[in-house]
Amino acid sequence: MNNNIQSVNLSDRIWNFFASVKLSVILLLTLALTSVIGTLIPQHKQASQYLQQYGEFWHGIFQTLKFYDMYGSWWFQLLLALLMVNIVVCSIDRLSTTWKIIFPEKPVYRADRFKKSASHKSFQTGETPENLQKPLNDYMNAHFRHCRVETMKNGYRIYGEKGRWTRLGAYIIHLSILLLALGVLISSLFGYEGHMNLPVGDTANTMKLRHSDARVGLDFSLRCDDFSVQHYPSGMPKEYRSELAIIENDEVVEKRSLIVNSPIRYKGFNIFQSTYGRIPGETFTLIFTDNTSGLQISKKASMGEELALPGGKGKITVEDYSNNFNFRGHNLGPTYLSMLTPSSGNPRPLILPVEHPNFDRMRQGEFTINVDNVDYRYFTGLQISRDPGIPVVYTSFVIMIFGFLITFYMAHRQICIEARRSDGKSTSITVSGISPNRRPGVNIAVNRVAGKIERIIQQHKNT
């Protein structure tokens, strides 16, 4: 018996915990604070940049707390999940009471509330209350719900209402927030972002994920047909444009121009123009200059090929290429990274900047080596992201706007038409209205109803 009581109490405590409005406020404030942190701390940068900006101590703390990928961290996803559970439980917990208000068996009309209402309008007519009862009752039944006639000693009151359903506006907003959190959670769990360097003329259908060596395949292929760049007089790039072809089943389905800040959206993928650069052709020339005689010897070379040094002095292998090689804080530009193996001695790395042919003189070897006859071609750097939660987020915005319109611009209103014989020859008509939230729109509704009743009375006179 005690175990059953404890089980019930535990379930009640859990339910009450998630049904708490205080929990909603705490979760929303926490999410707002973390969003501020995510804005202040740049996301998805290189570890070296964070280390330089924040120092080793704070870098370690921020990295442990997942501040560099905050929206993909487990604790941010947990906060979103808790908020979703909280919204659902809160809505269910209060819906039964609201449902009874929206769909009552018999609405309550209290004459004293209408008498105290500041929203009313009165006028006199020569018609008797008895003659006006049917047209007034017909009007109320046609335009309002739950109409009721209350007889008085010298007249009657006709009650009616509309807009009880607008109390659901708050639940529509709850639904929109729930969908918003769900969309963000879906993007956090299943969304990804990567990068692709696509040379002019090449086709590719895989991209490298951000901060990972993993590669992800696309549902289509991209081909770069052309690339162009315009510069300011200072030499800074003004605009760069890629002409892309989207290919499916070996057929071009679309051709699009891609420029900065104007992404291509295709099948749930967003393709951005993020960078550009040049890559060398398959072959190039290595020039060996004898530092004593000045004699030059040229040899054709290619990436990864082992090439013998003049005079049997050893061998050299070009292993890699960098568009912007940084050497002691200086950008050397296009640079070949090589491995030099003397005939006697250990291999050593060798830097060969294309735009600095005398750079190798610092090595003070028998030969100065430089690179020439490099045939470049442009590549376009594409940033590609998939965000499956975006449709859910956009849907939540539409629903939220609809919910706000209902909540703030519509309201539950009750209208009372009182017809009272004021003397033996005239009738006093008073139209009054109330709203549970004392909305200013009640005055407009009362004036509108009063105007229509005056026209009904006039038409009744004419007939």
N, C-alpha and C positions, 0 to 999 in steps of 0.2 A: 504493500500500500504506500509506504513512504517513498519507495523507489519511483512509483507512478507519479506521486506529487512532485518529487524533485525533477522528474523528466518534463512534466508540464510546466513547472516554474522556469526551467532552463529554456524551453522553447519560447515561452512568453517573453523572457528577458531578451533573447536573441531577436525576436520579432519587434519588441519595443525599441531595441537599440537601433535597428535599421529603419524603423518608422519615425525616428526622431528628426524634427526639423533642425535641431541644433547640429546633428551630424551632417545634414545637407549644407549648412552654412560653413562648417569646418572644412568639409571636402572641397567646396567651391573656392573658399579662400586659399586653401592649400594649393589647388590647381592653378589659381591665379598667380600665386607667389612663384610656383615652379615655372610658370610660363614667362614671368619676368626674368627669372634666372636664365632660362633658355634663350631669352632675347639678349641679355647682357653678355653672356658667355657664348662666343661663336661656336657653332656646332660643326662637327666633322672636319676639323682642321688636322694638320699634321702634328704628331706628338712633339716634334722639335719646336714648332711655333708656340704651343702651349707652354712648354718648358721655358722658353725664352721670355714669354709674357708674364707667367705667374710664379716662376721659380720652382725649384725641386719640391719644396714642402707642400705648397698649395696645389701644385700639379698632381702630386700623389693623392691628396685628399679628393680633388675634383674627379680624378680618374676612378677612384674607388667608388665614389657616389654616382658615377655614370653621368656627370654633368656635361660631358662632351657629346653624348648621344642621349640626351635627357628624354626625348619623346619616344625613344625605343627602349628605355630602361625598364626593368621589371617593376620597380616601385611606382613609376608613372602609370604603367598599365594596370597595376593593382588599384591605384587611386581611381582610375576610370571605371574599373569593374565595381568597386565599392559604391561609387556614385550611381551607377546604373541600378544596382540592387536597391540602394536607398530610395531612388525615385520610384521604382516599381512597388516596393513595400509601402511607401508613403501614400501612393495613389490608391492602392488596394485598400489600405487601412481606412481611408477617408471616403472612398467611393460609395460605400453602402449608405452612409448618411446623406451624401449629396444626391444619390439616386432617389431616395425617398422625397427629397425636396423638389427634384425635377419632375418626378412622376407621382404626385400625390393622389390619393383616392378622392379627396375633397379639399380643394384649396380653402384657406381661411381668409375671409375678408372682414376687416374690423372698421366699422364706420368712424370711430373716434380718430383713427390714424388719418383717414382722408380729411376729416374736419381740421386737423392740425397741420395738414400739408400746406406748404407755401406755394405749391404748384396748383393753381386752380384758376378757373375763369367762369364768370356768371353773366347771364343775360336774361331778359324778360321776353315772353311771348304771349300772344293773346289766345293761343290754343290751350285746351284743357289737358291735364296730365293723362287722362284716360284716352284721349284721341292720339296722343303722341307715344303711348307705350309700345304699340306694335312696331311702328317704323324705327323707334330707338332700339328696341330689342332685336329687330332684324339686323340693324347696322352692327350692333355689338357682337351678335352671333357670327356675322360674316367676317369680322375683322379681328376678333379676339377669341380666346379659348376659355373654357370653364366659366361661361357666363351664368349669372344668377340674378334673379330679381328678388329684392327685399321690400316688402310692403310697409309703408308708414301710414300714420293717421290721415295725413293730407297729401299723400303722394307715394312715391316709391324711389328706390335706388336700383340701378342696374350695374352690376360689377362684371368686370372682365379683365383678362391679363394676357400677356404674351412675353416671350423671351426667356422662359424658365431654362430652356436648353443652353442659354449663354453661360450658365454656371459651369458648363463643360469647358469653357475657354481655358481655365487654369490647367485642366488635364491635357488639353491639346498642347499647351506650352510644355508641360511635363514630358509629353511624348516627343516633342521636338528636341528637348535637351537630352532625352534618352537616345534618340537617333544620332544627335551630334556626338555624344560620348561614344556610341557604338561605331560611328564612322571613323573617329580618331583612333579607336582601339583596333579596328580592322586594318587601317593604314599602318599603325605601329607594328602589328603582328605580321602582316602579309605584304606590306609595301617594301620596295627596295629601290636603290639608286646605284647607277654605275656609270662607267665612262668608256668611250670607244674612240680610238684614233683611226680615222678612215682616210687613207690617201686617195687622191684624185684617180679615178679609174678603177678602184678596188671595190669589192663587195664583201660585206661581213654580216653575220647574224648572231654574234655573241658579244657580250660586254663584260668588263671587269668590274666587280662590285666595289663600292667605295670602302677603302681601308681594309681590303681583303684581297687575297690572291685568287679567290674563287671566281669562276666565270659562269654567267647565266645566258642561256639561249633565248633569243627572241622568237616570236611567232611569225616573223617575216625577216627579210633581208634588206639591208640598206646599201645603196651604191652612190658614191660621190661622183657625179658627172663633171662638175666644175667647181672651182673655188676662186674667189676674187677678194681683194682687200684694197680699201681706199685709205689714204693717209692725210693727216693734217700737214700744213707746211712745216710744223715742228718735227715731223716724222712719226708722231704717235698715230696708231691706227684709228681711223674715223668710223669705218664700217667694214665688216667682213661678212661675206655671203657664201653659203654653200648651196649648190644645186643638187638635190637629193632625189633619188628614185627609190620608191618602195616596191619591193619585189615579193610576190607570193607565187609558189608553184612555177618558178622559172619565168613568170610573166610580170611585167611592170604594171602595177595597178594604179600608181599615182606618181606624179612628179611635182615636187614642191620646192620653193625657195626658202631657205632657213637663214634668218638673220638674228642678231642679238635682240633679246626682249620680245621676240615674236616666235614662240615655240610651235612645233608641229605636234598635233595630238592625233594619235592613231591607235585604235583598238585598246584603249586604256593606258597607252604609253605616252609620256610627254618627252619630246626630243628638243633639247636646247642647244643653241650654239654657244659653247663655253670658251673655246680657245682655238688656236690654229698654230701651225708651225711648218717646218720643212723637213723632209727626210732625204737622205742621199740616195743616189741610184745604186745599182748592184756593184758597179766597179768605180774605181778612182785611181789616182796616180800617187805613189810615194816617191818623193824626190830626196835622194841622199846626197848631201853636199860635204865633200872632204874639207875639214876645217883647216888643213895645212895648205893644200893646193887650190882649193876652191872648185875642184872638179865636181860636176853634178852627174848623177846617174838616176834615171827615171825607170820605175817598174810599175806595171799594172798590178793592181791588188783588188781583193774583194773581202767582204766581211767573213772572218773566221779562217781565212786562208793563211797558211804558214809560208812566209817569204824569207829567203836567204838574204843576209846582209852582204854588201859588196866585199869582195876579198875574203869571203869565208869567215867573217868576223862574228858570226852568230846568226840569229834568226829573229824575226818579228812577226807577231800575229795581232791583227786588228780585231778586237773582241766586241766592242760596243760603240755606240754613238749617242751623243747628247746634244740636243738643240741649244741648251743654255747650261753650260758647265760652270759651276762655281768653284773658283780656286782662291783660297785665302781671302774670301769676301769680295772677289772680283769676278764678274761674269765674262767668261771667255768666249761666249757665243757657241757656234757649232764646233763640236770637239769630238775627235775620235779617241777612244780609250784602248790602248794597246798594251801588249806584254812583250818586253824586249828580253831576249835570252842571249847573253854573250857566249862566245865559243868557250870561254873559261869564266865561270862565275855563276851566281844565282840569278834567276829571272827577276825582273823588276818592272813595275808598271810604268807606262810611258804615256804622257798626255800630248796630243797633237791637235792644237786649235787651228781650224782652217783659216781663220782671219788673222792669225798671228804666226806667220811662217818662221819667225826667228825665235819662237818661244823655246824650242828644244836646245838652243845654245847654252841655256843655264845648266844643262846636264854636263857640259864640257866633255863630251865623248869625242871619238875620232870622227864621227859623222853627225851633222845636224839633219834631222829628218823633219820634213813637212809634207802636208797633203795638198794636192792640186787636182784640177780637172774633175771637180765634184759636180755631178749632174743632179740638181735638187728637183724635187716636186713637192707641192703643198699637200698637207693633210689637214683635215678639219677635226677638231676635238669636240665630240658630242657628249653631252650629259643626258642620260636617259633614265627616267624614273617611271615607276609603276605605282600608282596610288589607288588601290581598289576601294578605299573608303570614301573617295570624293563624291560619287553619286549619292551615297547615304547622307553625307554632310550637306550637300546642296538641297536634298529633299527636306532635311531638318530645318534649313533656313526658310523654305517656303511654308512649311507647317508652322514654324514659329511666328512668321508674319501674320498668317491666318489667325493664330491663337491670340496674338496681341490685338488684332483688329476686333475680334469678338470680345476680349476682356475689357478693352478701353473705350470702344466705340459702340458697343451694343450692351443692352442690360435687360434684366427682368423688370417689367413694369406692370403695375396694376392701375386700372382706370375705373373711376366711379362716376356715373351720370345720375345726378339727383334731380328729380322733377317734383317740385313742391308747389301746391296751390298757395299763392301769396295773398290773393283776395278772391272775390267772386268772379273776376273777369280776366285775370292773368295767371301765368305760371312762371315760376322762377326755375331756371335751368342752371345747375352748377356742375361743371366738369372738373374733377380733381384727380391727381395722380400721385403715386408713390413709387419709390424704387428702393430695394434693400440697401443699396450703397449710396443713396441720395445723389444720383447722377444728375448733372445739369440738363441732360437731354430730356428729362421728364417734362420740363416747361415747354419744350418744342412739341412733344407728343400731346400734351394737354391742349395747346393752342390749335394743333392740327385737328384733333378730335372735335374741339368746340366749333371750329370753322365748318367741318363737315356736317355737324348736327344742325347748325344754323341753316345750311343749304337744304338739309332734309326737311326741316320745319317749313321753309319757304316753299319747297316743292309740294309739301302736304297741304299748305294753304291754297296753292294754285289749283290743286285737284279737288 
